[in-house]
């Protein structure tokens, strides 16, 4: 996969994440909360890159990518909260911090990819996708847990 395609996919993923956040702030989330976990399934399709015979990735590169994703997920989990409105419906609480963090993460990705030439582009693209998968998976799982807790204990969730 060349850099242009990887960049286009990254931009598409970014806009889908932002759209999902905005919709979650305006429409109530379904009681099951499964919609919060769907992005994990969407982004996990990037793992099909592992079938590319030209991909040469080492275990330490995989571990580093997952570790970076885990670190990125921490502020996202911390700043994503839910509010239970009077009807009992849960919404994603409006937070500018989430948007700032996401914009920063995607900007850093583009700077990193443009400036890092020691790894072949295919491996670097896969590492970036693995970072993305890691932080989205951890962020969404953490958000799902927070969502379920907000529904179980509405008094501890932020009331609007």
Phi and psi restraints in degrees (value plus and minus 20) as a CYANA .aco file:
   2 UNK   PHI    -101.9   -61.9
   2 UNK   PSI     151.6   191.6
   3 UNK   PHI     -85.1   -45.1
   3 UNK   PSI     -54.1   -14.1
   4 UNK   PHI     -86.1   -46.1
   4 UNK   PSI     -63.4   -23.4
   5 UNK   PHI     -86.0   -46.0
   5 UNK   PSI     -63.2   -23.2
   6 UNK   PHI     -81.6   -41.6
   6 UNK   PSI     -61.5   -21.5
   7 UNK   PHI     -83.5   -43.5
   7 UNK   PSI     -64.1   -24.1
   8 UNK   PHI     -82.9   -42.9
   8 UNK   PSI     -62.2   -22.2
   9 UNK   PHI     -83.9   -43.9
   9 UNK   PSI     -61.6   -21.6
  10 UNK   PHI     -81.9   -41.9
  10 UNK   PSI     -62.9   -22.9
  11 UNK   PHI     -85.3   -45.3
  11 UNK   PSI     -61.3   -21.3
  12 UNK   PHI     -81.3   -41.3
  12 UNK   PSI     -66.0   -26.0
  13 UNK   PHI     -80.4   -40.4
  13 UNK   PSI     -63.0   -23.0
  14 UNK   PHI     -78.8   -38.8
  14 UNK   PSI     -67.6   -27.6
  15 UNK   PHI     -87.3   -47.3
  15 UNK   PSI     -53.8   -13.8
  16 UNK   PHI     -87.6   -47.6
  16 UNK   PSI     -58.4   -18.4
  17 UNK   PHI     -85.1   -45.1
  17 UNK   PSI     -66.8   -26.8
  18 UNK   PHI     -82.4   -42.4
  18 UNK   PSI     -63.7   -23.7
  19 UNK   PHI     -80.5   -40.5
  19 UNK   PSI     -63.2   -23.2
  20 UNK   PHI     -83.0   -43.0
  20 UNK   PSI     -60.9   -20.9
  21 UNK   PHI     -83.6   -43.6
  21 UNK   PSI     -65.8   -25.8
  22 UNK   PHI     -84.4   -44.4
  22 UNK   PSI     -61.1   -21.1
  23 UNK   PHI     -85.8   -45.8
  23 UNK   PSI     -58.1   -18.1
  24 UNK   PHI     -86.7   -46.7
  24 UNK   PSI     -41.7    -1.7
  25 UNK   PHI    -102.3   -62.3
  25 UNK   PSI     -41.3    -1.3
  26 UNK   PHI    -128.7   -88.7
  26 UNK   PSI     -47.9    -7.9
  27 UNK   PHI    -132.7   -92.7
  27 UNK   PSI     121.9   161.9
  28 UNK   PHI     -87.2   -47.2
  28 UNK   PSI     125.4   165.4
  29 UNK   PHI     -98.0   -58.0
  29 UNK   PSI     126.9   166.9
  30 UNK   PHI     -83.2   -43.2
  30 UNK   PSI     130.0   170.0
  31 UNK   PHI     -78.6   -38.6
  31 UNK   PSI     -49.6    -9.6
  32 UNK   PHI     -94.1   -54.1
  32 UNK   PSI     -50.7   -10.7
  33 UNK   PHI      57.1    97.1
  33 UNK   PSI     -13.5    26.5
  34 UNK   PHI     -81.7   -41.7
  34 UNK   PSI     -49.1    -9.1
  35 UNK   PHI     -78.5   -38.5
  35 UNK   PSI     -46.5    -6.5
  36 UNK   PHI     -88.5   -48.5
  36 UNK   PSI     -46.7    -6.7
  37 UNK   PHI    -112.2   -72.2
  37 UNK   PSI     -35.2     4.8
  38 UNK   PHI     -78.2   -38.2
  38 UNK   PSI     -58.2   -18.2
  39 UNK   PHI     -77.0   -37.0
  39 UNK   PSI     -46.9    -6.9
  40 UNK   PHI     -82.8   -42.8
  40 UNK   PSI     -63.1   -23.1
  41 UNK   PHI     -85.6   -45.6
  41 UNK   PSI     -59.8   -19.8
  42 UNK   PHI     -84.6   -44.6
  42 UNK   PSI     -67.6   -27.6
  43 UNK   PHI     -96.5   -56.5
  43 UNK   PSI     -42.1    -2.1
  44 UNK   PHI     -86.9   -46.9
  44 UNK   PSI     -34.7     5.3
  45 UNK   PHI     -83.2   -43.2
  45 UNK   PSI     -38.7     1.3
  46 UNK   PHI     -85.8   -45.8
  46 UNK   PSI     -36.9     3.1
  47 UNK   PHI     -88.0   -48.0
  47 UNK   PSI     -33.9     6.1
  48 UNK   PHI     -83.2   -43.2
  48 UNK   PSI     -37.3     2.7
  49 UNK   PHI     -80.8   -40.8
  49 UNK   PSI     -43.0    -3.0
  50 UNK   PHI     -82.8   -42.8
  50 UNK   PSI     -41.2    -1.2
  51 UNK   PHI    -100.3   -60.3
  51 UNK   PSI     -28.2    11.8
  52 UNK   PHI     -93.0   -53.0
  52 UNK   PSI      96.6   136.6
  53 UNK   PHI     -85.5   -45.5
  53 UNK   PSI     -39.1     0.9
  54 UNK   PHI    -104.6   -64.6
  54 UNK   PSI     -25.4    14.6
  55 UNK   PHI     -99.7   -59.7
  55 UNK   PSI     103.7   143.7
  56 UNK   PHI    -142.7  -102.7
  56 UNK   PSI      78.2   118.2
  57 UNK   PHI    -142.5  -102.5
  57 UNK   PSI     116.0   156.0
  58 UNK   PHI    -114.3   -74.3
  58 UNK   PSI     143.2   183.2
  59 UNK   PHI     -81.7   -41.7
  59 UNK   PSI     -58.6   -18.6
  60 UNK   PHI     -86.2   -46.2
  60 UNK   PSI     -51.7   -11.7
  61 UNK   PHI     -89.1   -49.1
  61 UNK   PSI     -59.1   -19.1
  62 UNK   PHI     -84.6   -44.6
  62 UNK   PSI     -67.7   -27.7
  63 UNK   PHI     -81.1   -41.1
  63 UNK   PSI     -63.9   -23.9
  64 UNK   PHI     -81.7   -41.7
  64 UNK   PSI     -63.0   -23.0
  65 UNK   PHI     -82.7   -42.7
  65 UNK   PSI     -65.2   -25.2
  66 UNK   PHI     -85.9   -45.9
  66 UNK   PSI     -59.5   -19.5
  67 UNK   PHI     -84.3   -44.3
  67 UNK   PSI     -63.8   -23.8
  68 UNK   PHI     -81.7   -41.7
  68 UNK   PSI     -63.3   -23.3
  69 UNK   PHI     -80.7   -40.7
  69 UNK   PSI     -59.5   -19.5
  70 UNK   PHI     -84.8   -44.8
  70 UNK   PSI     -60.9   -20.9
  71 UNK   PHI     -85.7   -45.7
  71 UNK   PSI     -61.4   -21.4
  72 UNK   PHI     -84.7   -44.7
  72 UNK   PSI     -54.0   -14.0
  73 UNK   PHI     -89.3   -49.3
  73 UNK   PSI     -45.6    -5.6
  74 UNK   PHI     -78.5   -38.5
  74 UNK   PSI     -73.5   -33.5
  75 UNK   PHI     -86.6   -46.6
  75 UNK   PSI     -49.4    -9.4
  76 UNK   PHI     -87.4   -47.4
  76 UNK   PSI     -62.9   -22.9
  77 UNK   PHI     -84.8   -44.8
  77 UNK   PSI     -62.0   -22.0
  78 UNK   PHI     -84.3   -44.3
  78 UNK   PSI     -58.5   -18.5
  79 UNK   PHI    -112.0   -72.0
  79 UNK   PSI     -28.7    11.3
  80 UNK   PHI    -110.4   -70.4
  80 UNK   PSI      97.9   137.9
  81 UNK   PHI    -153.1  -113.1
  81 UNK   PSI     148.9   188.9
  82 UNK   PHI    -147.0  -107.0
  82 UNK   PSI     129.4   169.4
  83 UNK   PHI    -143.5  -103.5
  83 UNK   PSI     118.4   158.4
  84 UNK   PHI    -122.6   -82.6
  84 UNK   PSI      99.8   139.8
  85 UNK   PHI    -106.5   -66.5
  85 UNK   PSI     152.5   192.5
  86 UNK   PHI     -74.5   -34.5
  86 UNK   PSI     -47.4    -7.4
  87 UNK   PHI     -98.7   -58.7
  87 UNK   PSI     -27.4    12.6
  88 UNK   PHI      71.5   111.5
  88 UNK   PSI     -19.2    20.8
  89 UNK   PHI    -104.3   -64.3
  89 UNK   PSI     124.8   164.8
  90 UNK   PHI    -123.6   -83.6
  90 UNK   PSI     118.3   158.3
  91 UNK   PHI    -147.2  -107.2
  91 UNK   PSI     134.7   174.7
  92 UNK   PHI     -92.5   -52.5
  92 UNK   PSI     109.7   149.7
  93 UNK   PHI     -93.0   -53.0
  93 UNK   PSI     114.2   154.2
  94 UNK   PHI     -80.8   -40.8
  94 UNK   PSI     108.5   148.5
  95 UNK   PHI    -168.0  -128.0
  95 UNK   PSI      95.5   135.5
  96 UNK   PHI     -87.3   -47.3
  96 UNK   PSI     -48.5    -8.5
  97 UNK   PHI     -80.0   -40.0
  97 UNK   PSI     -58.8   -18.8
  98 UNK   PHI     -80.9   -40.9
  98 UNK   PSI     -64.2   -24.2
  99 UNK   PHI     -86.8   -46.8
  99 UNK   PSI     -60.9   -20.9
 100 UNK   PHI     -83.0   -43.0
 100 UNK   PSI     -64.0   -24.0
 101 UNK   PHI     -82.4   -42.4
 101 UNK   PSI     -66.3   -26.3
 102 UNK   PHI     -82.9   -42.9
 102 UNK   PSI     -63.0   -23.0
 103 UNK   PHI     -83.0   -43.0
 103 UNK   PSI     -62.6   -22.6
 104 UNK   PHI     -81.7   -41.7
 104 UNK   PSI     -62.9   -22.9
 105 UNK   PHI     -82.5   -42.5
 105 UNK   PSI     -66.0   -26.0
 106 UNK   PHI     -89.6   -49.6
 106 UNK   PSI     -56.2   -16.2
 107 UNK   PHI     -84.2   -44.2
 107 UNK   PSI     -63.8   -23.8
 108 UNK   PHI     -82.5   -42.5
 108 UNK   PSI     -56.0   -16.0
 109 UNK   PHI     -81.2   -41.2
 109 UNK   PSI     -65.5   -25.5
 110 UNK   PHI     -88.0   -48.0
 110 UNK   PSI     -58.0   -18.0
 111 UNK   PHI     -85.0   -45.0
 111 UNK   PSI     -63.6   -23.6
 112 UNK   PHI     -82.1   -42.1
 112 UNK   PSI     -67.5   -27.5
 113 UNK   PHI     -85.3   -45.3
 113 UNK   PSI     -60.5   -20.5
 114 UNK   PHI     -89.4   -49.4
 114 UNK   PSI     -52.7   -12.7
 115 UNK   PHI    -117.2   -77.2
 115 UNK   PSI     -28.7    11.3
 116 UNK   PHI    -125.5   -85.5
 116 UNK   PSI      87.1   127.1
 117 UNK   PHI    -133.9   -93.9
 117 UNK   PSI     -15.9    24.1
 118 UNK   PHI     -98.1   -58.1
 118 UNK   PSI     -41.1    -1.1
 119 UNK   PHI    -129.5   -89.5
 119 UNK   PSI     123.5   163.5
 120 UNK   PHI     -82.5   -42.5
 120 UNK   PSI     130.5   170.5
 121 UNK   PHI     -78.1   -38.1
 121 UNK   PSI     -55.7   -15.7
 122 UNK   PHI     -85.2   -45.2
 122 UNK   PSI     -64.7   -24.7
 123 UNK   PHI     -87.3   -47.3
 123 UNK   PSI     -62.5   -22.5
 124 UNK   PHI     -82.7   -42.7
 124 UNK   PSI     -62.3   -22.3
 125 UNK   PHI     -81.0   -41.0
 125 UNK   PSI     -62.1   -22.1
 126 UNK   PHI     -86.3   -46.3
 126 UNK   PSI     -60.8   -20.8
 127 UNK   PHI     -81.5   -41.5
 127 UNK   PSI     -61.4   -21.4
 128 UNK   PHI     -84.7   -44.7
 128 UNK   PSI     -61.0   -21.0
 129 UNK   PHI     -85.5   -45.5
 129 UNK   PSI     -55.6   -15.6
 130 UNK   PHI     -89.2   -49.2
 130 UNK   PSI     -58.5   -18.5
 131 UNK   PHI     -79.9   -39.9
 131 UNK   PSI     -67.0   -27.0
 132 UNK   PHI     -81.1   -41.1
 132 UNK   PSI     -67.0   -27.0
 133 UNK   PHI     -79.6   -39.6
 133 UNK   PSI     -62.1   -22.1
 134 UNK   PHI     -83.7   -43.7
 134 UNK   PSI     -68.6   -28.6
 135 UNK   PHI     -94.0   -54.0
 135 UNK   PSI     -53.1   -13.1
 136 UNK   PHI     -88.0   -48.0
 136 UNK   PSI     -63.2   -23.2
 137 UNK   PHI     -82.3   -42.3
 137 UNK   PSI     -68.7   -28.7
 138 UNK   PHI     -86.5   -46.5
 138 UNK   PSI     -61.2   -21.2
 139 UNK   PHI     -82.8   -42.8
 139 UNK   PSI     -66.1   -26.1
 140 UNK   PHI     -90.8   -50.8
 140 UNK   PSI     -56.5   -16.5
 141 UNK   PHI     -86.2   -46.2
 141 UNK   PSI     -64.1   -24.1
 142 UNK   PHI     -81.5   -41.5
 142 UNK   PSI     -60.6   -20.6
 143 UNK   PHI     -85.2   -45.2
 143 UNK   PSI     -59.4   -19.4
 144 UNK   PHI     -81.1   -41.1
 144 UNK   PSI     -63.8   -23.8
 145 UNK   PHI     -83.2   -43.2
 145 UNK   PSI     -64.1   -24.1
 146 UNK   PHI     -83.6   -43.6
 146 UNK   PSI     -58.8   -18.8
 147 UNK   PHI     -83.1   -43.1
 147 UNK   PSI     -67.9   -27.9
 148 UNK   PHI     -82.7   -42.7
 148 UNK   PSI     -59.5   -19.5
 149 UNK   PHI     -85.0   -45.0
 149 UNK   PSI     -57.7   -17.7
 150 UNK   PHI     -84.9   -44.9
 150 UNK   PSI     -57.3   -17.3
 151 UNK   PHI     -92.6   -52.6
 151 UNK   PSI     -57.9   -17.9
 152 UNK   PHI     -91.7   -51.7
 152 UNK   PSI     -56.8   -16.8
 153 UNK   PHI    -147.2  -107.2
 153 UNK   PSI      51.8    91.8
 154 UNK   PHI     -79.3   -39.3
 154 UNK   PSI     -45.9    -5.9
 155 UNK   PHI     -89.3   -49.3
 155 UNK   PSI     -47.4    -7.4
 156 UNK   PHI    -105.5   -65.5
 156 UNK   PSI     -39.2     0.8
 157 UNK   PHI     -99.8   -59.8
 157 UNK   PSI     144.9   184.9
 158 UNK   PHI     -95.5   -55.5
 158 UNK   PSI     106.1   146.1
 159 UNK   PHI    -112.3   -72.3
 159 UNK   PSI     115.1   155.1
